[in-house]
Every structure is written in structure tokens, then in C-alpha cells.
Amino acid sequence: MPVDITDYRDIFLNDRPMMDTRAPIEFTKGAFPGVVNLPLMTDNERQRVGTCYKQQGQQAAIVLGHQLVSGAIKAERIQAWADFAQAHPEGYLYCFRGGLRSQIVQQWLKDEAGIDYPRVGGGYKAMRTFLLDTLDQAVGQCDFVLLGGMTGTGKTDVLTRLNNGLDLEGHANHRGSSFGKRASGQPSNIDFENRLAVDVLKKRARGIEQFVLEDESRMVGSCALPLPLYQGMQRFAMVWLEDSVQGRVERILRDYVVDLCAEFVAVYGDQGFVQFSERLLDSLNNIRKRLGGERHQRLFGLMEAALAEQARSGAVDLHRDWIEGLLNEYYDPMYAFQREKKGDRIEFAGEQAAVLEYLRERSRRQA
């Protein structure tokens, strides 16, 4: 049998292909980027074996497992593993702790398909611990700068143009505000943390020791920032991005209306515009209490009229009315308070080109 692999750094830096032999329910709760789930047992089979283990012990559970995964079912699963192994000879397999399940898969591959395929020592749990440690170490060892600014100033645009930017909203597949839900949904919190950790690992491997990230709350939609990182964000230096109200309205129109509508149509087809409209109206309803009844009703009417015109003619011009109203009456006062509160940490403020130049120069100074 091949020697177990425990070079987790190499696995993630080089995107080694991996097949996860855990049950689908385990995979859904958390996995690694690009990994394929080819389970030894289905959720139901795993549950039955687990119950047997509790009631009758390990040996009885093993016997039951072999009974459940036998004959045509066993042959079909071995074929799927063999296909993966042949397509990815440089890859690995793993289970939760690098224990019995991955041993069985490895043994069956050898005995039935003649394939020696390496296994990740310590399995999912060891790799997950490695990634969490990677994030903790980065917070303790690296320099971080927060990018703040009013809603719609284009903070994500700046981050994606920096080689040391960490796009938290990108990893969470959410724009971060009450209107931030995307058509394709969010990853699990574990998947979010794993994606972020791999990003940090790869950037540090390229020699990057200073990171720029957006000033976020603890939650990016349903994804929670790792606590050490969020705690650090309460003290990191800040750069403040500025833009005119008109520029911000146009950017929000692009991101939250034109692009988001296209995204919903791509995902839901003929029902895409209906789904998009409901999402937009629901997002406004979610902040109804904070807006107050009169203001919410007025902005809701403007949004409904804009959506009706968009459905009729495809024109999006009327959306500017509710966007500008929401900025002036809700988001801007809130962000102005935040800027004042964090003012002593702001070391530079300016529009996009100036902020990009400053952050790139700051990174060069730190190198």
C-alpha cells in the first residue's frame, strides 16, 4: 500500500485532486475546494452502521457495512473510485480521520481494480485543523489593512485589483449588505472558512505578508468570519474609499440590479426575473423596522414601479430613485457614524485610483 500523505501544505497549494469518501451529509456540512464526494456509504447506510456500532460493537458494525455495500453496489462504487484514480493519478483519497472507511476504499481499489491509490493521513479532520491554524497564524504574523467606505463606493472592485486583497464577500458568495444575497446561494460556514484559508495560504506562499480586506461585520450573509480574524478587525488600520453619490448610484445599479437580474435569469431561466424581483423586495422588507413605516412604504413603492418598468421595457432607469433614497436616508448616516467612530484608525482616504495607488505603495513599503 502507498504511504499515507500528510503534507497538507502541498495538497492545498497545488490543488491536489481528492476524493472524499465520507457520507454525503458529512460532505455537505463542510468540504474543501474542488474535492469530489465519492462515498463508501450513503447517509442511510452510515446511519445503520453507526446504530449497530453503538448497540453491538465495532465488529458487528463492520460485518453490517460489508453486507450493505456488496455485490452490484460495491462494484459500482469501486468503478467510480477507479475512474477518479485513473483520471487523477496525482490525487488522494480520505475519510473523516484517515481511518477505517478510507482504508477499506484503498484496499478494495487495490484488490478489485489493481490500483494503489494514496490516502491522506489524518483525513478531513487533520486537513481542516491545518487550515484553521493557517488562518490563526496569518492573523498573528501578518499585517492587515481594512478597506472601508460608504455603500456603493466599489470596495470589492478595489480588492479584486490588488494582489494582496482578500475578498471575504467573494468567498462567502454574498455582497455583505441586506441586499447581498446572490442567486446561487452561499457555501456552508466551514466551506467559507476553508476557501478563505486556502486563499491566505497561497498568497503567503507567494511572499505576501500584508492583506487588504473589506471592513465587514461578523456575518457576511449566513457566513461568520473566523473569530480571531474578526477580533483583529477591531484594531486593524483602515483606508477609506470615497466616491460621489452619482458614481455610487450607478455602481449599485450595475451590481444589484443589472448584474443580479442577469444572474437570476441564468440560474432560474424564465422565472429568473420573478425570482429577482421577489429577492429585491424581500431585501427592502428585511430592513423595514430600521427604515420606519413611512420611509419603507415610499421606497417600496419606488422599487415596485422600477421593477414594473423593467419587466415591461427592460429599462432600469427608475431604479435610481429608490437607490438614491436608500443611500441618503439610510446607509449614508449609518456609515458616517461608523467613519467618525473609527476615525483614529483611518490612515488614508480618497477615491478609487488614489486608494489603489496608496495600498500598492503601502504593500511595497512592507515588503
Steps between C-alpha positions, in 0.01 A plus 500: 500500500617859434626701797242736655547861392514767770645797308181705525678815386591336169145367458340843521772705334491278193127421493564126516192309380327322787205268542312527826365159606284636784121480478320777304360658819854545635621641169214751485583635847855583394754408236802639314504692171486278194461171690269226361275302733515127418371344824557150628149509648183699443354702788250223578767227492726705725217558748420129517866407552533768770196368686638147478835620635335659805284198572724205406856631466755553225521149358125471450497845336777397259310184405182701436694753293634226274148359463356838403777579252531179302425353160396747231504794743859427596605452136339829400679695775836338427456596135435863596812506719708333228378753241605784730838344576574441132394854408705647788808281558654784704206513742404356840205357689392564857224445757431685824803402709699293250359185657295199406295640213795628300691180578217293355476715188876480454500121550209439262662718235816289530328161513222556245647756258874451547549867591733616777353835598645713783301609801516823701624419848273646767227553238259789486544590867878549470469709184227714653717560809789597272287761322367648825858524629597669173246777565597538865869527411432760232305720744789479746787542252376719212406865454135567416333814365124552495332664203200704610265734319138591439271248329568483127850648495634184334698339778483159333621654172808625685566171679488297180761731342749445782726194509473506881122546523288251694148503357292383797174563313626303202584200718160530673317552166313793654533877460492561873201734532129439553478485120800270467339161430600348168301265277739209552486492881778490758749230597487339843691690767769231500538523121530879531777471760680236292490715184632800690780299662614354167505852351715625790731198474559551128562872536748449784679237290552777241664716765199717587502597867258794488132458420223743410144400585166674519378632832218251566272410786544154656242353260528512121148381430483164676880455514678598822853637483757295694506649849876577515473690171190691607658592833806627313278711276400706803857640514642480145593823320246628247491663159177679405370483142300798374281571197222737396137411566445477123790260456375283784143493366629382161716230659211371713276504194755286317567256785162462669265547204656432159754233597286340772200475268718333234627260767146400599400449137808280447407286802118494477435552128150626419427550871821696552351850487218404738752349744722809469207735566391305808856495634537878458166575669574252781836668560326834551241339728783355712600851611145629539525554875825692467359713217176583675153450353465816289847482348470128429163546330633782280815313394300179448269688261798635305652151477172344383465766230860444386451123482174541306670723243796262477263209438309700235786656304828374643591856608664534843505880534226517765708287738722805560219661700482241778878447496571869558228522763637198686853641494407849617248399764633171634848379407693829493406618852591154633838494324574860594461399865732204445763717335496742791522212748799345320661827398816455706582183302456655153845566355391600147181603320438560132327386183572172328815585304663672797408217739639237262825693466528546877433134580747377237765736629427397858546137400834578333620677814414196711675254264 
